[in-house]
Amino acid sequence: MNHRIESIRKRRAGAGTSWTGVGSEARCRVASRAEADRPRSAAVASPLCWRRRGIRAALLAFALAVAGSSAIAANPARTPDHDYDAPKPGSYKLPVIKPAADGEVLDAQGRFLRLRELTRGRVTVMSFIYTRCAAAKACPMATGVLMQLHQHSAADPALAKQLRLISMSFDPEGDTPERMAAYSALADGRKPAAEWRFLTTASQARLQPILAAYGQAVNRKDNPNDPTGPLNHTLRVFLVDREGNIRNIYSSGTLDPRLVLADIRTLMMEQNTTAKK
């Protein structure tokens, strides 16, 4: 696992992404030492370094989730958490639960979009997260499963073409577009893979109607310095078909990557059959 994380770091540093490179860390240390001698010049550099460190911590949690789930990707057998045989795609039906709600969101480049633009046209798996979350069975787990799906799609052109992944933050104060762009870095791959969008909102006023529509509970913890993060929340991951209908909702107990992949393929088969008629 450590070897995998180190290889990821080297790839990103090689790609010239300054905030993951050794040079950024060195500059942060220099700025910290300079702060006592030159408070004015360090006043700009030091906060930027703290933000970079926070982003690197989030990316490390992301990498740990991915590395921890890679064994499942290689071995589709039962696991202690999911002790059952995954269903065969197309052997069952997924009823429509309800339409996927709309809302105004920001992408990782700071552009305003409508959420409905990203929940139509492809089979979509959307996870609600926040990047400061460190609870093992929450956001890192959800992001790890989406990363696993992303990896599958890199080896399957049909899956890459018909699948979209969304990581949607419910922490607009902490998860700015800049931070979501940084968090998305480990999703970059050298092979073509499924589209993966990292979204946030401009404010709580824009966020709350979206959370209410999707039934995503979020509230602040009494201890803002809780090591697992400052927010209480349920884990909810949504499977949405091409027409924008929610077809499954996964929790921490049902977020099995084998099941999610079988559900995605079931919808692909269903919708490809419909298109031929």
N, C-alpha and C positions, 0 to 999 in steps of 0.2 A: 504493500500500500504506500509506504514512504517513497519507494522508487518511482511509483506512478505519479505521485504529487510532485516530486522533484523534476520529473521529465516534463510535466505540464508547465512548471515554473520556467524551465529552460526554454521551452518552445515560445512562451509568451515574451520572455526577455529577448529572445532572438528575433521576434517579430517587431521589436522596437517599441513596445508598450512601456513608457517610462515609469509609470507608477508601480509596475511589478519588478523593475530592474534593480540591480544592486546599486546603481548610481543614485536612485531616488533615496534609498535608505542612507547612503553616505551623506547626501545633501541634507537630510533630516538631522543627522547627528551633528553636522557642522552648524546648522541653524540653531540647534539646541544649545551648543557650546557658545555660540555667538550671542545668544539672547541676553546673557548677563552683561556682556561688554557693550553690545550695540542693540539695546531694546527696540529702537525704532526700525532698524533693518530686519530684525528677527520677527517683528510683530506680524508681518505678512507671511513669512516662510513657515513659522512654527505651526499656526492653525492648519495650513495646507498639509503639512506633514502628518498632523494628527488625523486629518481626514483620510489621507492615503493609508495610514496604519489601520484605520477602521475598515476601509474597503478591503485591504489585504486580509484582515481577519474574517470578513464575510466570505471572501473567495476561498480561504482555507477551509472554512466549514463546508462550503459548496464542494470542494475537492474531496474532502473526507466522505461526504455523502455519496459522491460518485464512485470513489474507490471502494467504499463499503458495499455498494450495490452491484459491482462489476461481476462478482462471483455468481449472482443470480442470473445475470445476462448470459454467462457462459454455461450455466447449468440450470435448465428449466425444471428440475425436479422439485419436489416438495421442500418446504423450509419449516423450521419451528413455528414461525409466525403465520405461515400459510400452508397448513398441512392438508392439502387436498390436490386432486389432479385438475389442472386448468382445463376449462371447456374448449372444445374444438370450435374454431371460428365458423360461423354460419350454421351451427347446430342448434341455435336458440334465437329468440327474438328479444330485442330491447325496446320496450314500449316508450312512447313519448311521455316525458314527465311534465314539461312545461316549456314555453319559449325562453330562450336565453335573453336576459334583460340587456338593455342598452345603457349608455352613460357616456359622459365626456371623460376621456383619459388623455394622458401624455405618454408618448413613446420615449425611448431612451435618448433620442435626439432633441427632445423638448417640443415635439410637434403635437398639436391637438388633433385627436382622432375621436371618432365615435366607436364605442366598443362593438356595436353591431357590424361594423366593417370587418372586424377580425373574428367574428363568430359565424360567418357565412362563407360558403364556397368550398370549404374543406372540412374534414373531420377535425375537430378542435379539442384539445385537452387543456383546460384552464385551471391553474392552481393559484389560490390566494396565499400570499406569503408576506413576510417583511424581512429585510436582509439582516437585521440585528438578532433574529431568532437563532437560538442555539439549543433548543429542545430537540432531542434526538428523534422523537416520534412526531415531529411537526414539520416546520418549513424545510430543514435540511433533508428530511426524508422525502418530501414532495418534490423538491428540486432534484434529488438524486434519481427519482423515478422518471421525471421528465428527461433528465440527461440520458438515462438508459434508453428511453424511447428514441431520443435524438440519435444515439449511437446505432440503434437498430435501423433507423431510416437511412443512415449513411451507406448501409450495405443493401438497401432495398429501394431501387428507384421509384417503384410504384408507391411505396409508403411515403417516401420523401415528397412526392408530387401531391399526394392527397391528404397529408397530415399537417396540422399547425399546432404549435405549442405556445402557451401564454403563461408567463409568470406575472401575476397582477398584485402589486403591493397595496396593503391597507395601512401604510404608514407614510403619508405624504410629507410630513415634517422631516422625517429622517431619510426617506427614499426619494431623493430628488432624481430628475432625469440623469444627471451626472453619475450618481451612485448606481442607478439601475444599469447604465451603460458599462460601468466597471464590473458590476455583478454578472453581466452577460458575457464577460470575456472568455470564461471557460467553455461556453457553448460554441465558440468559434471552432470550426473544424476544417481540415484540408479537403475533405470530400464533400460533395453536395449532399445536403441533408435537409430534413424538414425545417420549414420556417419556424423560428422561435422568437417571439416578441416579449420584451420586458417592459411592463407598463407601470405607471403610477398615476396620480391625479394632482391637480393644482392645489387642492385644498380639501379640508374635511367636508365642506359643503358639497363639493363634487363627489366625494367618496361615499358619503353615508347613504344616498339613494341606491347606489350600486350594491353595497353590503346588504341593505335591507331586502333588495330584490332577490339576491342569491342566498339569503339566510345565513350570511357569514357573521358570526358573533365575534366581536373584538372589544376589549376594554383594558384599561390601564391597571397594572399591578400596584399593590400598595407600596411595594419596594421597587423604585425605578432602577435600582442597581442590581436587580436579580441577575445572576450569572447566565440564566437562560434567555434573558431579554426582558424588556419592560412591559410587554403586552401579553394579556391572556387572550387566547383565541382557540377556536375549534379548527381542525384540519378538514378542509373541504376541497376536493378536486372534481371538476365537472367535465363530463364527456358530452360534446355538442355535435350534432350532425350537420351536414352541409346546408340544410335549410334553416339552421339556427334554433333547433330544438334540443333541449337537454335530454339525454338518453340514459345517463347514469350519473350518480353522485357517490364518490368514494370518500371514506373516512380513514383514519389511521389504521383501523382494523381490517379494512377491505382494499387498501391501496397496494395491491399485489401487482407488480409490473407484468406478470404473465396474464393476469385477468384483464388488465387495461389494454394490453396489446391484442388479446383475443377479441375484446369488445370493439376496438378500432377496426380490426380486420372484418368483423361481422358487419359493421356499418359500411365499410368499403364494398363488401360483397353485395349487401342489400342495395346500395345506391348505384353500383355498377349494373346490377340486374335491372333496376328501374330505368336506367338510362338507355338500355338496349330495347326496351319495349316501345 
